[in-house]
Amino acid sequence: MKIWMFMGCLLLTACAQQDANEPLNNTDTAMPSERPLPVTTEDRFAILALDCVHREYPNKISHVMQSADDVAAPRDLTPAFYGCFDWHSSVHGHWLLTRMLNTQSNSVLASEIRDALAKSFTPAKLAGELAYYQKEGRASFERPYGIAWYLQLVAELEESNDPQLGEWRETLRPLEEAIVEQVRDWLPKLRYPVRLGTHNQTAFAFGLMIDYARIVGDEAFEADLVEKTLSFHQNDVNCPLSYEPSGEDFLSPCLMVADLMRRVLSPQDFSVWLSAFLPQIPVDGSSDWLAPGIVLDASDGKLVHLDGVNLSRAWALEGIASALPDGDVRKPALMASSVLHREVGIEAVSDEHYSGSHWLASFATYLTTRRGIPSDQ
């Protein structure tokens, strides 16, 4: 309820910028009193996405202006992905909703989810997104984090047999092709990996992009990404896991590299590589070798990142364990730590503060639906 009260306050300042054809409350999603009660944990996550994908304000844009003509409201700049505080969160909010249709098609929220996606995924709005992306001075826009999530969204649509999702997949194709072209142009120029725990990290983005390339069958793009991954990380050793997390991390620099490398190495080769890269993984099955991040102020948009690091660590640990050979003695400790981080991370996903509610549900959904881990593992 706090989110809806906050939205009411925002209307007083945002109404002057509303499109006359848009509803005043800045969202077409159902109000809480009209919405069916959530049945599953994933329903609860979907509600958070539904409540932000068409919520324009507050908004933090990463926007290069070439002239005064570039001064505009978020929905005019990026007409499909203007909600959820920033472009990348809007994109993975839409991914979450699409993921729900693929994994829980009978959800009580399915109709509302389809309506929300149909509002965003129109040819005109995606044409606006493409025009924005291709404009002068924006080659690095949302690179690599946001555009990796866009490709993950396309991959979700690609895997669906639902006719409506198939139509949306084609609607998203032009921007997808422009992104792939720009990334393939960028990769040869990228001399070093970006090892941050935030948006610019390359390991996490490469993992999403490799999964996308394999799902859509883009072998050339996959080969580029695998080559760059191996050149960056095949000789990595002794990652300083004890330095993590930094105060604003939502991705583990060490674990995301390992989660990337398990995608490109055989189980045996990955096992050997992991021994050199993370020699501190215990063999006694314990969970206390990696403490979850602690958030002291969940209303702070930077500090709340640590709730995300717990969720992303959980899926990375599970992914690392899934790629090791049967009988590897490190698996129990990896899974024990994954469970610990999962419990702490999911508990933090709520609507209490928009600083976290606009994005944490996507991370939680990625974790609970085991996205990125092959179904046979």
Secondary structure, 3 states (H helix, E strand, C coil): CHHHHHHHHHHHHHHHHCCCCCCCCCCCCCCCCCCCCCCCHHHHHHHHHHCCCCCCCCCCCCCCCCCHHHCCCHHHHCCCCCCCCCHHHHHHHHHHHHHHHHHCCCCCCHHHHHHHHHHHCCHHHHHHHHHHHHCCCCCCCCCCHHHHHHHHHHHHHHCCCCHHHHHHHHHHHHHHHHHHHHHHHHHHHCCCCCCCCCCCCHHHHHHHHHHHHHHHCCHHHHHHHHHHHHHHHCCCCCCCHHHCCCCCCCCCHHHHHHHHHCCCCCHHHHHHHHHHHCCCCCCCCCCCCCCCCCCCCCCCCCCCHHHHHHHHHHHHHHHHHHHCCCCCCCHHHHHHHHHHHHHHHHHCCCCCCHHHHCCHHHHHHHHHCCCCCCCCC
